[in-house]
Amino acid sequence: MPRRGSSEDERDAIIAALTPVIDGIVATLGTFCEVVVHDFRRPDRSVVAIAGSVTGRGVGGSMSEIGMGILSQGDEAADELNYVTRTQDGKLIKSSTMVLRDSGGAVFGALCVNLDITAITQAHTMIGQLAGLAGGQAAVPTTTFGDDIDAVVASVVDAYQLGQGKPWGELSRGERLELFRSLDERGVFAVRRAMPQVAARLGISRASAYTYLSQARTGSDLSEEQQA
């Protein structure tokens, strides 16, 4: 039988082994590359090692909503490879997120590689225009990267409401449930501090927020008095 705490020791050892590796990856790929080690045991400040500077985060920074989605999947999480997002300041980022598992198969973190492909994309567009082959560019989702998990949560909530085109007070009961269902599926509530932040962002009480989440998860309707 493994001694108590051996799993934590193993996870600590994996993270410690990766820390010097990420510096080598960035040194090889160049200044447009960033590599991040996330420890899901501390989701509010999951960045435990970082090399390069593409997203502007530092050690102690938070995961993005992509990381929250992986966190919410638990041990069923799979690698997310070669996806493209846009930062709030307009950078195009090509990323791959590889989950970290201990010897028992439990997911406890992630290794993320972020490449700033803004200049490459601009050059590709210019060459296409010169060749007369330019076409419409597919929409790229915007992702919030930052050191503050509250800012990430707020961005996810705001993006949903912006997509609906109306504030919380004008959403129907079904739309409110769908909002909480969507936030839950994206892993927002896997972060410990998320619920108070979501409630404050929507202007509702924490009790109401917990009720909406419970109803969204069970698929049942809310009574009229629970809609405040």
Summary of the structure (lengths in Angstrom):
residues: 228
radius of gyration: 19.9
end to end distance: 51.7
largest distance: 67.1
contacts: 660
relative contact order: 0.13
helix: 49%
strand: 18%
